[in-house]
């Protein structure tokens, strides 16, 4: 979330909304509620406590070497019409797509 926070102005300049979905309990061991209240991110953060959203988007991660019952980190660019235009699913909890790649995907949506 930190990389998005520092680039948030780039997203708003492109009229793109940023929403984070965390596959964890809001009051769970990772202290999600506490973290969000302390950080005050400029974008909304939704807690997918039942994993309904992560399952629907195909990124649920039941069991792996680096995670249990969460989601693969994934970035979706959704066009104005509501369809998914670009997806990046990270192979591990530590990897994320570079911000320039995401911004390029957003700009490509405007060309269609």
N, C-alpha and C positions, 0 to 999 in steps of 0.2 A: 504494500500500500504506500510505502514511503516514496517509491519511484513515481507513482501516479500523483502523489501529493505534490512533489516538486515540479511535475510537468502539468499540473492541473490547468494552468493558464493556456497551454498549448491545445488542450482538449476544448476548453470553452471558446477559444478563438475559432475553432472549427465547428462550433455549435454542436458538439458531441456531449452527451450525458455520460457520466461515469457512475456506475453502481457496483459495489462489491458485494459478493455473496459468500459468506463464510460457512463452511460445512462443519459447524460446531455448535455446542450449546452456549447460549448467551451467559449462563451462570456456571459454565463448566470449568474444568481444570486449567484451561488456557486463559481464563478471566477476560473473556471477550468484552463484556459490558464495561468492566473497569478500564480496559485498554481504550475503548472507543470514547468513553467519557473523558479520559485524560488527554487523548490526542486531538479530539475535535476536528476530524477530517472534513474537508470541504465538500465531500460527496457522501451519499447515503451508504450505509453498510447494513445488509440484511443477513440475519442468522438463519441458516437452513438447518434447523435443529432436527428435523425428521429426515433430512437428505432427499426430500421430494424433488427439489429443484435440480440438485446435482444428478439424480437418477434420470430425470426427464431430459437433461441435456447430454447424457451419456458420459459424464465425467466422474461418476461415483467410484470410489476406490475402497473396496471392502477390506482388502488385506494386501500388504506389500512390504518390501524391505524398509521403507521409510515412512509408512503411514498405516493407520488402521481406522476404518470406518469414517473416512473423510472424503475428500475429492481431490482428483488431480488438479493442480493449479491450471486454470484455463482462462483464456481471454476470447470473448466473442465480440465481434463488431456487427451490430444489427442495423440494417438500413432503415431509412425513414418509413418504408412500407411495412416494416416489421419482420422481414426475413433475415436470417443469418447470412451475412456476406463474407465473413472471414472468421476462422477459428485457429487458435494456437493452443494446443494441449501440451503442457510440460511433462516430461518423463519423471521428474522428481519434485519434491517439495521446495527445493532450493532454486530451481530454474524458472525464469519468466521470459517472455518474448521482449526484445528490446523496444523501448518506447518509439523510436523512429519507425519500426515496422508497423506498429499499431496505428500511428498517425498516418502512414502511407495507405493503410487499409481503409481508414476513415475517408481520406481524400479520394480514393478510388470509388467509394460509394457515390460520391457526388457526380461522377462521370457517367453513371448509368442512367 
